[in-house]
Amino acid sequence: MTTATLTDPATARALLFGADAPGSAVDALTESLHGQGTVGTLLHGVPRLTGAAGQAVEREVATALDRQLGRDLFGFAAAGWSRYAALTAAARRTRADPASEEVVALANHHITSSNSPRVDLLVDGTPVGSVRMQLTLVIELAGIVAVVRQARLVALRAGSCTVTGTLTVDREKIVQRSRRYDLPGAVSLRNGIPLLPDEAAPPEAAPDAGPGTETRAGAETERLPRTGHRVA
């Protein structure tokens, strides 16, 4: 297990594959899809989707899955924090007084988050199957001080956390890694994490494809018979 000082929001991708290895997540996901024959099985019998064309589709699917790893690690903990009584109480008070800010010292605790995005494959607009990714995160927090503003958790100060992430694709484990993060100062949480159930979730960053998003094959696969994929 490695230790790092967290000064900016960390992502699930950086936890599992490292921040200094661009493309490593896509490479690992592509290799897994190819080794299991996942995409090949779904596209079996489709003309012109073998060899290089089939490999291009595998990489497109891996790229779509990889986008789901670009979210902030603490964003995955939103559901757990929304059940923390001290935080929700602070959220109600700061919603009533938008100009106020509250600092809440949290007891040591852990949050488990499980996410299962999938990519649906389409041929000529017709779904032929799906590839599912499972991302499980266990976040253990100690000595954390939270900042709440306008019913959202907007920053973390002091303390430390240990995150263990496990990534599988179609039930085959791709990687599991733990990392400890020290929080020496304030770490901003992008648009903030909503703490009340009637608060809208913050918009995702542009690279993070959401449910129902459909993408079409690009230049690498432009000769494919209108093959595409969508993330759900």
C-alpha positions, 0 to 999 in steps of 0.5 A: 500500500502506498501513501500520498498527500492529497492536495487535489481530488483523486480519481478511481483511475489514479487509485487503481492504475496510477496518475503517471501512466496515461492510457494504462486503464484502457490498455488493461481493460482492452486486454481483459476484454480480449482475453475473455473473448467478451466482445467477440462472443457478443459480435459472433457472426456479425460480418466484418467484425473480426480481426483488426475491426473486432479489436477496435471495438474492444478498445472503444468499449474499454474507453467507454468503461474507462470514463467511469473511472474519472470521478472523484473518489469522494464522490463515490462516498456521497450516499454514505455521507448523506446518512451521517447525522451531523452532516445532514443537520449541517446541510439543513442549516446551511440550506436555510442560511446560504451565506453560512458555512459549518465545519464538522469533525467526523468520527472515524468511519468507513464507507463502501461504494459499489458501482456497476456501469455497463456498455451496450453494444449496438450493430445497425442500431440493434443491441447485441449485448452488454459488457458490465464493469464492477467498481467497489471502493472501501473508504476508511476515514480518520480525523476528518474535518468536513466543510458544509456549505449550501447543503453540500459537502464542499471540502475536507480538512486534516485527517487521512483516509485509506481507499481500497478499490477493486475493479472487475469486468464481467466478474473477472478481477482486473486490479485491486489496490489500496492507498492511504491519502493524507489531507494536510490542508483543504481538499475541494470537492469540485461542485460539492457533494449533495447531502440532502435527498432533495438536492440535485446531484452536481453535474459530472465533468464532460469526460464522464459519460452518464446513463443513456449516453450513446457514442459511435465508432470514430475514425478507427472503426468508421468502416464498421457496419454502423457499430456503436456503444452506449454507456448505462 
